[in-house]
Amino acid sequence: MSGRPLLHLYTTMPEFEGLHARHDRTRSTSKTVTVERQALIHILMDHARMLEALRNAGRVDVAEPH
């Protein structure tokens, strides 16, 4: 399958793996995790793009706030 990618991600693989590693080092009772600001921004931008792509395809159901 060739052609244009459906989605461009801002998060690099090292950032993604670093976020997972940080999560793994966090105690299960912790309510907060400290991560690099840029990695968080990239994850949020990726999530927004993913939602836009899924909405355009009619393939998303986003939970309503409580």
Residue, then its C-alpha position, 0 to 999 in steps of 0.5 A: m500500500s503506497g500513497r499519502p499517509l492518513l495521519h502525520l504524527y508529531t510524537t517521535m518514537p523516542e518520545f513515545e518510548g520515553l513516555h512509556a518508560r516514565h509511566d512504568r517507573t511511576r508508582s501505581t498509587s501516584k496521581t501525577v506523572t512528570v513528563e517532558r512538556q514537548a512530549l505532552i504537547h506532541i501527544l495532545m496534537d497527535h490526539a487532536r489530529m487522530l480525532e479529526a481524521l476519524r470524524n472525517a471518516g465518520r468512525v469516532d464516538v467521543a464520550e460526553p463529559h459527566 
